[in-house]
Amino acid sequence: MGVTLVPASQLPVLVVLLVLGTVAKLATVRSGGEPGALSRLGPAVLVPGRLQAPALVACAVGELVLAAGLLLSTVPVFRWATVMFFALSTYVLLELRRRRPDAGCGCFGDVSSAPVGVRSVGRTVALTGMAVMTVWADVPGWMTFVQPSWWTAAGVALLLVLSPELEELVDRVRYRAPCEQRRAPDQSVTLARLRGSGPWRTHEDLLASPEPYDTWRELCWRFYAFASKDDGDVVFAVYLSGRRPVVRAAVVSAEDTGSLPSYTPVSA
């Protein structure tokens, strides 16, 4: 059977979409988001608060397993499991529209935070149909990447029309808030960046403790104050934007601390 036949043509679309869903969900869980953000995303919205992050991670892992099965094998169980996954997703989205009209589908993490609409439901219906088509394909997904067809392009075009996330991404690019108004990365992420920086390695021997006793944000900077072995402070400043943020350090002696009796957090 040729790999360009209709049943196999949607395998690349399904594999790529499942992988994108996995990456987006894991990125959303890792970033932490705003307080209560996960409670507005399916499937996290359907479980108690302490299980919301694990629910998104479990969904992401399931999508990754399905993507790997479609890509590397022709085992029917992966094909039928994909059909069931998208069919169940359709049911969940319909339930969200009925029970929680304010919640987003969470299909691509926090990018899918807009309330579930007809397009989101239509997309899962289309994906269910695409998954049904692949049940009768006798080739692994990787072969369809080598020889794509016009039917593959048609499937991509259909999903683009049915994806409201595209407008959200365009809006984020066009109306990106200045650095001082953006949501800051999780503190554990910022602290890890600090500890991997040159200024940290230079001043690490001066620290009385590896943990900061105070931290605060001012505009685009996150500050960390550490007690020094010399009865002073070592203050680090980490810029909150960029993949390799700038890190600055200052050593404050005990005589200088009187001019700054306390560190006052400043919210942006």
ChimeraX attribute file (.defattr): number of C-alpha atoms within 10 A of each C-alpha:
attribute: neighborCount
match mode: 1-to-1
recipient: residues
	/A:1	8
	/A:2	12
	/A:3	21
	/A:4	19
	/A:5	16
	/A:6	18
	/A:7	19
	/A:8	28
	/A:9	27
	/A:10	29
	/A:11	31
	/A:12	25
	/A:13	21
	/A:14	24
	/A:15	21
	/A:16	13
	/A:17	18
	/A:18	24
	/A:19	18
	/A:20	17
	/A:21	21
	/A:22	25
	/A:23	17
	/A:24	20
	/A:25	25
	/A:26	19
	/A:27	16
	/A:28	20
	/A:29	19
	/A:30	15
	/A:31	16
	/A:32	16
	/A:33	16
	/A:34	10
	/A:35	7
	/A:36	11
	/A:37	16
	/A:38	25
	/A:39	18
	/A:40	23
	/A:41	28
	/A:42	26
	/A:43	24
	/A:44	24
	/A:45	22
	/A:46	17
	/A:47	14
	/A:48	11
	/A:49	13
	/A:50	9
	/A:51	13
	/A:52	22
	/A:53	22
	/A:54	14
	/A:55	19
	/A:56	25
	/A:57	21
	/A:58	16
	/A:59	20
	/A:60	24
	/A:61	19
	/A:62	17
	/A:63	22
	/A:64	19
	/A:65	17
	/A:66	22
	/A:67	24
	/A:68	17
	/A:69	21
	/A:70	26
	/A:71	22
	/A:72	13
	/A:73	15
	/A:74	18
	/A:75	14
	/A:76	16
	/A:77	13
	/A:78	20
	/A:79	24
	/A:80	15
	/A:81	15
	/A:82	28
	/A:83	21
	/A:84	15
	/A:85	19
	/A:86	21
	/A:87	18
	/A:88	15
	/A:89	21
	/A:90	21
	/A:91	13
	/A:92	17
	/A:93	26
	/A:94	19
	/A:95	14
	/A:96	23
	/A:97	18
	/A:98	11
	/A:99	10
	/A:100	17
	/A:101	16
	/A:102	15
	/A:103	24
	/A:104	28
	/A:105	29
	/A:106	26
	/A:107	26
	/A:108	23
	/A:109	24
	/A:110	21
	/A:111	21
	/A:112	25
	/A:113	21
	/A:114	19
	/A:115	19
	/A:116	25
	/A:117	17
	/A:118	13
	/A:119	14
	/A:120	24
	/A:121	21
	/A:122	15
	/A:123	20
	/A:124	22
	/A:125	18
	/A:126	19
	/A:127	26
	/A:128	21
	/A:129	15
	/A:130	23
	/A:131	28
	/A:132	19
	/A:133	18
	/A:134	26
	/A:135	20
	/A:136	14
	/A:137	22
	/A:138	16
	/A:139	21
	/A:140	20
	/A:141	27
	/A:142	17
	/A:143	17
	/A:144	22
	/A:145	17
	/A:146	11
	/A:147	11
	/A:148	18
	/A:149	17
	/A:150	12
	/A:151	16
	/A:152	21
	/A:153	14
	/A:154	14
	/A:155	19
	/A:156	17
	/A:157	11
	/A:158	14
	/A:159	19
	/A:160	13
	/A:161	11
	/A:162	19
	/A:163	16
	/A:164	19
	/A:165	18
	/A:166	14
	/A:167	11
	/A:168	15
	/A:169	13
	/A:170	11
	/A:171	11
	/A:172	12
	/A:173	10
	/A:174	9
	/A:175	9
	/A:176	11
	/A:177	11
	/A:178	9
	/A:179	15
	/A:180	16
	/A:181	12
	/A:182	14
	/A:183	13
	/A:184	22
	/A:185	16
	/A:186	13
	/A:187	13
	/A:188	11
	/A:189	12
	/A:190	18
	/A:191	17
	/A:192	10
	/A:193	18
	/A:194	22
	/A:195	14
	/A:196	11
	/A:197	16
	/A:198	14
	/A:199	17
	/A:200	19
	/A:201	11
	/A:202	10
	/A:203	16
	/A:204	16
	/A:205	12
	/A:206	18
	/A:207	18
	/A:208	17
	/A:209	13
	/A:210	12
	/A:211	12
	/A:212	17
	/A:213	11
	/A:214	15
	/A:215	17
	/A:216	15
	/A:217	20
	/A:218	15
	/A:219	16
	/A:220	18
	/A:221	21
	/A:222	20
	/A:223	23
	/A:224	21
	/A:225	21
	/A:226	22
	/A:227	21
	/A:228	21
	/A:229	13
	/A:230	13
	/A:231	11
	/A:232	19
	/A:233	22
	/A:234	23
	/A:235	20
	/A:236	22
	/A:237	22
	/A:238	21
	/A:239	21
	/A:240	22
	/A:241	15
	/A:242	7
	/A:243	7
	/A:244	10
	/A:245	15
	/A:246	17
	/A:247	21
	/A:248	17
	/A:249	18
	/A:250	13
	/A:251	17
	/A:252	17
	/A:253	14
	/A:254	12
	/A:255	9
	/A:256	12
	/A:257	12
	/A:258	9
	/A:259	7
	/A:260	8
	/A:261	8
	/A:262	9
	/A:263	11
	/A:264	12
	/A:265	12
	/A:266	9
	/A:267	10
	/A:268	13
